[in-house]
Amino acid sequence: MENASPEIAVIKMYEARKEIYPRETQGRYARLRWFFVWATQLLFYGLPWLEWNGRQAVLFDLGARKFYIFGIVLWPQDFIYLAALLIISAYSLFLFTAVFGRVWCGFTCPQTVYTEIFLWIERKIEGNRSARMRLDRQPMSVEKFTRKSAKHLAWGTLALWTGFTFVGYFTPIHVLSESVATLSFGPWEWFWVIFYAFATYGNAGWMREQVCKYMCPYARFQSAMFDKDSLIITYDKERGEPRGARSKSNAAGSQALGACIDCSMCVQVCPTGIDIRNGLQYECIGCAACVDACNSVMDKIGQPRGLVRYWTDHAMKYRWTSAQILRHAFRPRVLIYSAVLVVIVSVFFGTLLGRTPLKMDVMRDRGSLGREIEDGMIENVYRLQIMNTDEAPHRYRLSVEGIETIHLEGTDEVRLGSTESRAVPVNVRTAEGKGEKGSNKITFVITDIDHPETSVREKAVFFIPR
């Protein structure tokens, strides 16, 4: 008897994508979603064209190592502000997720926003959900080729404009526009325009929900931020089950059914293709499209709205009112997040707005420690790296203190232009017999001549030969 061949189990680490055709929705959350689409894109596309003090309002000039944000100029030494901004963003995400669930994903995430825009373009060119499905099923024809080509051309144009705008935050956008007009792009500008355009085109046009399901880490650890009082998209099973279609000919049977008529509209409008009636799933981005769809169906059949809605687990279990949900929103986790966020934001803006627009670093001349010159004077040589972070020219006076008779040799006045950084060599001298042999602590002082309240002090060491 021959041995039967063993069965081989195939385990797929990645499921083949099934095309999703989200149906267009109308309602309160759809309007809110489009409000954020307009708000975020007007900000993104418009901000680089805004002028401030004769230059681009927001510009991250990597070549000059200066970040211009309206009236603030940040230098590499201000990297601490970037770290603080990232901490603020993280705590804001924790707070909003603990209270409102995945509102970031559903309304303001760039992936959601651009997918919404690309879907709008697709609907305008290829038609509604059923028309798009029919078009994809039919063999290639002149109409299909024309519609598909027009759609991808529109997608590509928008993606290129997005890449151009993105690079415009790092290269002055007026200079970038002239480079495009004359085809004199630099190699790195070409690369990043094409790269960002390709990323936008691929993520919003082709991958869509795959980015949220497989690439975004937030979907995987969101459950750690949720609790029983976090607002999530929920289906009211107690009211909706058993589900079934209504029948005028069988009124008695219809009365035994729940409010859900099993129309699958909540599934058809979902951008990730899930069925919210199966409970909370990590694929749910909290866009509330299913809420709008279900509410419209409830209106048509004369049932109260809210079969699918923003709710909490505790509210669903205990049938809480909106006032009870609001009271339980202010729980310890939320209060702690809020308190920490308020403190960090206050310190961040306080230090950012109150910082001195003047910086100085002191570096000794490594070629010599200290030397005796004519008249018995002891001299040390330093280099002062002075940075005027203001957008107006300033005059500064230099001085040194710490040892009797210590002084700067030569001119003590420095002029710096707008946002200029300059290395200034200085010779520091003191009389013989003053100070101790070896290292002596001294302090350099730089003062704004026109605004004496602005000054910076930096410590250094003056060496006297033994």
N, C-alpha and C positions, 0 to 999 in steps of 0.2 A: 504493500500500500504506500503510495507516494505521500510524502509530507506536504501538507497545505502550506502555501507561501504565507508568511506572516503579513498582517495588515500594517500598512505604514500610515501613521497619523501625521498630517501636515499641519503645522502650527504657523499661522501667519501673524507676524509682528505688526503689520500695517494693513488695514482693511482697504480694499479697492474703493475709490471714491464713487459714490452714487450721485449723479447730477441732481441738484436741488433747484427747484424753480419757485422761489418765494412769491406768494401772491401779494399784491399791493394792498395796504390797509389804510383806513381812514379812522381818525379818532384823536383823542386827547394826547396819547403818548406818541402817535405818529407825528402830530404837529410839534410836540416837544422835541422829538428827535431831529426834525428838520430845522427847528430853531437852533439847535446846537451845531448842526451841519453848517448853516449859514454863519453863525457866530465864529466858529473855529476857523473856517476857510477864509472869511473876510479878514480875520486877524492874521492868518498865515500868509495869504497872498498879498495883503495890503501893507503889512508892517515894514517890509524892506523898502517900500517907496516913500515912507514917511521921513521927512527931513527934520533935523534938530540941530540948531546952532551951525547951519551951513554944511552939515554932513548927515550921513544916514543915521536915523534914530537908533536902530538896533543893528550892530555890526560886530561880528567876532573876527577881528583882524588877526589871524594867526601869524602872518608874516611879521607884523609889527608888534605882536604879542600884547595887543590891547583889545579889550572887550568894551564896546560902547553900548550902553543901555540907557537911552534918553540922556539925562544929564549926568549920569554916572560913568566913570571910566575905571575899569578894573584891569589890573596888571597881574602877572604870574604870582606875585606875592600875595594877591588876594584870593588865592585858591581856596582858602578856608570858607569863603562865602558860597562857593559851589558845593562844598561838602555840606554846609548848613542847609542849602536849598534842597539837596537830595534827601536829607533827614526830614525836612518839612514835608516833602512829597510823600515819603514813606509813611509818616504818621498820619497825613491826610488820607492816604489810601486805607490805612487801618481803621481810622475813625469812620469814614463814609461807608466802608464795607460792613463794619459792625452794626451800623444803624440802617443803611439803605441797601445792603447787598451789593450786587455788581452793577451799580449805576454807572460807574466809569466805563465798563465794557459796553453797556447797552446804549450809551448816549454820546460819549466824548472820545472814546478810544479811536485813534487814527484808522485802525483796521475797520471798525464799524462805520466810521464816517465815510471813508473812501469806498467801501463796499456799497453803501447806500447810494452814493453818487454814481458809481458804475452801474448799479442795478437800474437807476433812473434812466441812464443813457440807453441801457439795453431795452427797457420797456418802450421808450420812445421810438426806437428803430425797429425792433423785432415784434413789438406788441405785448399784450398781457400774458399771463401765465400759460393759458391754454394755447395761445398762438405760438409762443416760444417752444412749447413741447411739440406741437405739430411740425414746426419748422425744423427742429432737430431730428425728428423721425423720418422726414421725407428725404429722398435722394438729392444729390447736388443738382441744382438748377440755377438759371440765371438770377431768379429772384433771391434764392437762398444765398448765392455767392455775393450778390450786391448788398443784401442786408448785413451779412456777416462781415464783409469788408468795410462797410460804413461804420459798423459798431466798433471794430478793432481800430479803425482809423481815428475815431473819436476818443477811444480809450487811450491810444498812443499819444494823441495830441495833448490830452489832459495830463498824462503821465510825464511827458517831456516838460510841460509848463510847470508841473510840480517839482521836477528835478532842477529846472532852471531857478525857481524861487528858492529852493533849499540852498543851492550854491550861492544865491544872492545874499544870504546871511553871513557868508564868509568872504566873498569878494563884493565890493560895492556894486550894487545892482545896476547903476547907470553905466559903470565901466564894463560890466558883464554884458549889458545890452549892446553896447558899441562893439564888443568883441564878437558877439553873435552876428551883428549886421555885417561886419567885415571878415567873418570867418577866421578871426585871429585868436581863437580860444587858446589858453594854455593847456598843457596835457592833463594837469590834475583837474581843471574845471570840466574838460570833456569827460574825463572818467567819472566824476561824481554826478554830473548831470545824467549821464547814461545809466549809471548804477542805480541812482535813486529812482529814475523813471522806470527802469526795469523792475525794481522792487515794488513800486506802486502798481504797475501794470500786472505783475504776476500775483501779488497778494490780493488785490481788490478785484481783479478781473477773472483770475483762474482759480486760485487756491481758496479764497473766501473763508468758509467755515473751517477749512482744514487748518488754517493758522490758529484759530481759537481752540480747536480740539487737540492739536498735536504739537504746535510750536510754542504757544503762549504758556509760560509756567504758572500764571495766575490761576488758570482753571484748576490746576492740580492742588494748590494749597489754599484755595478760597475757603474750604470747609473749616480750616483752622481759625479763620476770622469770624465765622458765623457762630451764632448761638440760637437758642430757642426764641429770642426776641428780635432777631434780625429780620428785616423786611425782605421777603423773597417772592417770586412769582409762584403762586400756589393754585391748585385746583381743589375746589370744595367738594370732596367725595361724598360727604354726608348729604349734600343737597343735589349733587349731580347724578349719583348712582341710584338704581340701575339705569344706564343710558340706553337710548333707543329712539328711533324715528317716530314722530307723531303721525297718527292716522285718524282722519275724520270718520272713517267707517268703523273704527274700533275705539270709540271714546273711552269705554271702560278699561281697556288694556292700556290706553295712553295715560290714564290717571295713575296707574301703578308704577309708571316710569319716573325717573328723576328728571332734573331740569336739562341735562345734557342730551341733545338729540343726535349725538354721534355724527355730526356733519363734517368733522375733521378739518374745519376751518382753522383751528388753532395750530394744526400740523402744517397746513398749506402755507401759512404766513410766516412760519418760523424760519429764520435765516440759517439755522443749523440743522433743521429737519427733525427735531425731536417732538415727542408727544408729551406735553406738560402734564397730561392726566396720569402719567406713570410716576409722578413725583419729581422732586428736585433732582436734576442731573447736572454733572459738571459741564456739559455742553451748553447749558442755558446761560446766555449772556445778559439776561435781565433787560432785554429791549422792550418788553411789554407789548410786542406786536400781537401776541395771542390774547392779551387782555382786550385790546381794541376790537379784534375779530370776534371774540366771544360776546362782548357787549353789544355789538351790532346784531348778532344773531338773536340774543335775548330780547332786544328791542322788537325784532320782527315777529317773534312768537309770543310777545306779551308777557315775558318773564322778567323779574327784577335783574338788574345788572349785578356783576360781582361773582359769577360762577368761577371765573378765573380772574384773580386780582393780586395786587400786592398785599401780602398778609404775613403774619409770623406764625411759627409753629404753635406757640402758646395761645395766640389769638384764635387759631383754627380749632385747637383742642377745647378751649374754655369759652369760645364764642364771645370774645371780647368786643367791646365797642371801640370806636376810633379814639375816644378819650382815654380808655384803659391802655390801648396800645401806646399812645403818646406818653403816658405816665411811666410805663415800663421801658421806654426808650432811654430814660436817664438812669441807667444802671451803672455800677462801679466801673466796668470796663470802659464805657463811653466817657464817663467823667474823668477817668485817669488819662485817656487819650486826649481829651479836650484840654485838660490842664497842662499836660506836657507840650501840646501843640501851641497853646497860647504863650507859654514861657519862651519856647524856641523862636516863634515868630517875632515876639517882642524884642528879644535880644538881637535877632538877626537884623531887623529893620533899625533898631536903635544904634547898633554899631555901624551899619552900612551908611545911614544918613548922617551920623555924627562923626565919621572918620575924618582925620586930618588929610587935606589934599596935598600932602607933602611927605616924601619918604627919603630916607638917607641910609646908606650902608657905608661902613668904614672898613677899608682894607689897608693893611700895612704894606709898605714896599718890602718885598721879600729879598731884595738885593742887599739890604743893609739893615742892621738893627738900630743902632744909634751911632752918631759920629760927632767928634769935636771939631769945630770950625774956627774961623778967625774970632778974635776977642774972647776966646774961651767959652763960646756959646755951644750948647749941645743941641743937635738937630736930629729930628726923625722925619721921615717922608711917608705920607699917606696918600691914598686915593679915595675920594669921596664920591660914591655913586648917588647922585641926587636926581630925584624924579618929581616933576611937577605933574600931579594927576588931575589938575584943574584944566578946564578948557579956555583959560585966559592966561596971558603971559604974566610972570611975576618976577620981582627982584628980591633977592635973598641976601642976608648978611651972615657971614660965618664967624664963629668965635670958638675959643677953646678955653677950658678951665680945669683946675685940679692941682696945679703946681704954681707956686709963686713965680711971677715974671713970665710964665708961659704965654706964648702968643703965636699968631700966624704971621709968617713972613710974606710980604707982598699984599696984593689986593684982597680984601675980605668981602667983596660984593660979587654976586653971581646973578646973571640974567638967564631965565629959562622961558622958552616959548610954550605955547599951548601943548599940553600932554607930552612934554619933552623930557627925555632922560639923558643925563650927561655925566661922564666921569671927570671929576675935577681934581688934579694933583695939588697937594698943599704941603708946604714945609712948615713944621712946627718947631719952635726954638724956645729954649729957656737958658737962663744964666747959669754959669758953673757954680756948683755948691748948693743949688736949689734941688729939692727932691732927694730921694734916696737912691743909692746905687742899685742897679737892676731895674726891675719893672715898677712902674708907677701908674696908678689909675688916673685917667683923664677923661674928660667928656667934651665931645664936639656938640656945638649948638648951632642950629640954622634957624633963622627967624625971617618971616616975611616982612619986608620993609614997609609995605603999604598996609599990612594987617598984622601988627605985632603980636596979636593974640594967637596967631598960628606959628608954632615953632616945634621943632623936633630935637630931641637930645639922644645921642648915641655914645655909649661908653667905648673906650679904647685903652690901649696900654702905651705909655711912653717909656722908652728904654734909655737908661743912663749908664754908659760904660763904667765898669768897676776899675 
